[in-house]
Structures are given as structure tokens and as C-alpha cells.
Amino acid sequence: MLKHAKRNLILLYTISTGMILTLVIGLLFYSSIKQAITFEKNIFQNAIFSVNYFIQNETDLTHSQLSEIENQTHVMIDIQEIDPSYKGSLSSKTNREFLFKTLKNELNKIVIAVNLFEDSVYKNPIVTIKGEKHDYYYGTSLTFPNEKETIYILYYLDFSKIISLKTVLTYIFIEVIGLLLLFLLSNILVKKALIPIDINIQKQKEFVAAASHELKSPLAVIQANASAIKFEPSQASFYIKGILNECQRMSRLIQDMLFLASNDSHRWTIKKELIDTETFLIETYETHISYCHEKKQILTLDLPKEELPPFHADKERLSQVLAILLDNAISYSPAKSVVTIRSFIQNDSIVFDIEDHGLGIPNTAKEYIFDRFYRADPSRSDKKHVGLGLSIALEIVKLHNGKISLKDTVHGGCTFSVELPIE
């Protein structure tokens, strides 16, 4: 499914950006054509000035002079009203007579003429006419003051100059290269953008696999005890006790998974209240002292001489965090070792340390210690710890905008630190 989405995203990105690129190139191409057309019109206007200059400075133009003017200015001249015998020297795709006839018809439709040459000559607007062989021309006429003598001028529009094959191929090449680069870029960007989703899906798969594995164990024990009751009814109370223990274990595991799932979907919130720090720590100490004695360990509470200020937090959830850290410290520390609860102020934050002197956590495992279902020592058969506690603690601390970290304890063991901002 993700591969299909990735392919669609790449295609969508390439098409959308490709359309923008095509639009930009199209505008550039159109602009270059407009510039080429403007250039051709300027050439024609310069030719008109040149023709006017020659005609006004020559009292008696010969056919050879007119032909020379045509060759120099690259325009066709018609002077039928002055000299009907002149047939012109430049050839055209369409018959010259047809072209000049078409020009005269077009100019006759225009009523207003423009006085261009200081009352010495009147120039009609430039018009575009089409030949019989899909050839196009600029055309106009020059009318002299007596309004009896008019010459007509045509200029061939060479579209191979306006839209050259080289220019077209250049723009096509730019378009193809641009689309290829956009495709490669979209491929890279989409893959990078989907990396968190890939990681999340992989984590979900691992989470489901681990959860299934953890749930199989108590279910197997429950099934075995239930079967044993059938064959040994006299020992039913013993087997029922095992079933109840495994049911409690499953209940804790399911609650932990529901909490993490709720937090992942952002449907879980905290309810902050003002907490008296020292009272909170003393309650935490008193709650875990008996469990620590049961494990033949020493639990100490280390508070600074200065009174700790109160802070805002969700008391129930923060108690859960410290309970998780203390439970791990007590469970993985040897008998007669010391577990310490410590608190102090640092950088406008209140810090809670849970310090133990157990075996510690290897450096290779520290970066994974907060991952779900991860256990630094997978060989341990402790059914109480399934590897979700530290993940839950991390999520709760994040919801408080705090930080949780791990460091080695001097002389062995590890210390977990929870740092919460003082509001």
C-alpha cells in the first residue's frame, strides 16, 4: 500500500511541477516569438524608411534602381500607379499580383492614415496578409502629398527565422531535461518525506509482533492451568491462582498497550495541578519502602537543604513514571544494594533522579532502552517486565514538556533522570 502511495505521490509531484515548468517554458517560448516578430516588424519599418528615402531623392527611378532597392531592403515594391511596366525583381511563393491585390483590399478597409514623414508622405498602418501557399507578409503603402501617387510595399515573414528549428529543439530539450530532473527530485523528496512513515509502520509491525508474543505466554499458561483443573479437580485452587495471576499480567499489558495507542493517536491528555514537591516525594518513598525491604534492599530519599518549590504536573501520571523507574531499579539490583530517590533544582527545572547500584545498562543498549518491548537482557525470565514501562514513562514526560535521560552511576549501576520545567 505504501509503495502504491509513494508511486502516486511521485507521479503527482512530477506532473504538478512539470505543468509549472511547461507553463514557464511556454511563456519564455511565446516571449521569444513575440520578440522575433517585433524584430521583423522593426526590419520592415526600417525598410519603409529606406524606400521612402530613395524615392524622394530620386526624381526619375529606373527599373534597375527599383530592383536594387528591393534587393537591399528585402521588400517587394509595387508602383503600378506610377509605372505599370515595373514587375519587380524579388520572387515570392504566391504570385506578386495576387499579394498586392490582397494588400490593396486590406488597406482600403482602413479609413485613417498616419502622417509619418512630416507632411511629405502619408503611411498607412502595417497589415498582415496571407498568401495562397500559407506564406505571410507585412504590407503597407506610401501616399505622396498629391495623393495621386501611391506605392505598395510587402515584406516576407520568414517563420524559419521567427521560429527556428534550433530554438524549438532547445526548448524541447530544456523541457525533457527539466521533467527528468523533476522526476528524480520528486523521487528523492517523496522517499525522504515517507521515511518517518516507513519507520512508524515498521515500529507498528514490531509492536504488534511483540505484543502478540507477550500475550501468547499468559494465554498458554491459562490454557494449561484450565486443562489441569479438568484432570486434577482437587488442585483447582492452586491452578486458579495461576490463572488469576496471568489474567492480571495480561490486564497490565493490555492497559499499557492501550495507553501507548491512545498517546500515539493524540487522544490522551494530562491534568496538571500544583504539587508540593517534598510531600510528593515522601509519599513515593513510603509507597515503595516495603517492596524494597522485601527485596532486601535499602531505599533512601535524598532532598536538598533548601526547600523545593512546588510545580505543576499530573500527579497520578508522574507517580506512574517514578513507580516505573523505581520498580526497574529495585527489580534489577542485587540484595543489600541502595536505591536512591533524589530531587534538586537545575536550570529552572526540577529534577528527579532514581539511582541504583545494579548491573547497569550496556552502552550498546542505551539508545534502545526506551523502545517498546525492548529489554536490555532478553535472557531474563522476569514475567513482570515486558519492556513497555520505560516507553510509557518517556511518553508521560514528553506530555509534560520534560526530558528523561539515563547515565551510569558511579561505582556501577544506572541513574534515570526526569527533568520537568517549573512553570
Secondary structure, DSSP 8 states (H G I E B T S, - for coil): -HHHHHHHHHHHHHHHHHHHHHHHHHHHHHHHHHHHHHHHHHHHHHHHHHHHHHHHH-SS--HHHHHHHHHHHT-EEE-TTT-TT---S---SS-HHHHHHHHHHHHHT----EE-STTS-EE---EEEE-TTS-EEEEEEEE-TTSS-EEEEEEEE-HHHHS-HHHHHHHHHHHHHHHHHHHHHHHHHHHHHTHHHHHHHHHHHHHHHHHHHHHHHHHHHHHHHHHHHHH-GGGHHHHHHHHHHHHHHHHHHHHHHHHHHHHHTT------EEE-HHHHHHHHHHHHHHHHHHTT-EEEEE--SS----EEE-HHHHHHHHHHHHHHHHHTS-TT-EEEEEEEEETTEEEEEEE--SS---HHHHTTTTSTT--S-TT---TT--S-HHHHHHHHHHHTT-EEEEEE-TTSSEEEEEEEE--
